[in-house]
Amino acid sequence: MPGAVYRAGFRVYGRGMAMTALFAVLAVALAAVSAYAFASGTSAPHFLIGAAAAAVALWLASLARAAFRRRK
């Protein structure tokens, strides 16, 4: 029974901010992976991994931004 442990306000606000922070941290980490992949070489695997990581990082950043804007 998680409702008995946490206050009602924490349940709504805390989970939303935690998800926003998670999406933001994952987006930054994938952006770093993308930058490292592009900087480490010019072969096809480097480009493929860099482009895929950049695409997922942009998607996660848009999710974090949308979740943050809903919380305001």
C-alpha positions in Angstrom: 0.0 0.0 0.0 2.2 2.8 -1.2 -0.5 5.4 -0.5 -0.2 4.9 3.2 3.6 5.5 3.2 3.7 8.7 1.0 1.7 11.9 1.2 -0.8 12.4 -1.5 1.0 15.5 -2.9 4.3 13.6 -3.2 2.6 10.8 -5.1 1.5 13.2 -7.9 4.3 15.7 -8.0 7.3 13.6 -7.0 6.7 10.9 -9.6 6.2 13.4 -12.4 9.4 15.3 -11.6 11.3 12.0 -11.2 10.3 10.9 -14.6 11.2 14.3 -16.0 14.6 14.1 -14.4 15.1 10.5 -15.7 14.3 11.5 -19.3 16.6 14.5 -19.1 19.5 12.5 -17.7 19.0 9.8 -20.3 18.9 12.4 -23.1 22.1 14.0 -21.9 23.8 10.6 -21.7 22.7 9.6 -25.2 23.8 12.9 -26.5 27.3 12.3 -25.1 27.3 8.8 -26.7 26.3 10.4 -30.0 29.1 13.0 -29.7 31.7 10.4 -28.8 30.6 8.2 -31.7 30.8 11.0 -34.2 34.2 12.2 -32.9 35.8 8.8 -32.8 35.7 8.0 -36.4 34.1 8.4 -39.8 33.2 4.8 -40.7 29.7 3.5 -41.2 29.3 2.0 -37.7 30.3 5.2 -36.0 27.9 7.2 -38.1 25.1 4.7 -37.5 25.5 4.6 -33.7 25.9 8.4 -33.6 22.8 9.0 -35.6 20.7 6.5 -33.7 21.9 7.9 -30.3 21.2 11.4 -31.4 17.7 10.5 -32.6 16.8 8.8 -29.3 18.4 11.6 -27.3 16.2 14.2 -29.1 13.1 12.0 -28.5 13.9 11.7 -24.8 14.6 15.4 -24.6 11.2 16.2 -26.1 9.5 13.9 -23.6 11.4 15.6 -20.7 10.4 19.0 -22.0 6.7 18.0 -22.4 6.6 16.4 -18.9 8.3 19.5 -17.4 5.8 21.9 -19.1 2.9 19.9 -17.8 4.2 20.2 -14.3 4.4 24.0 -14.3 
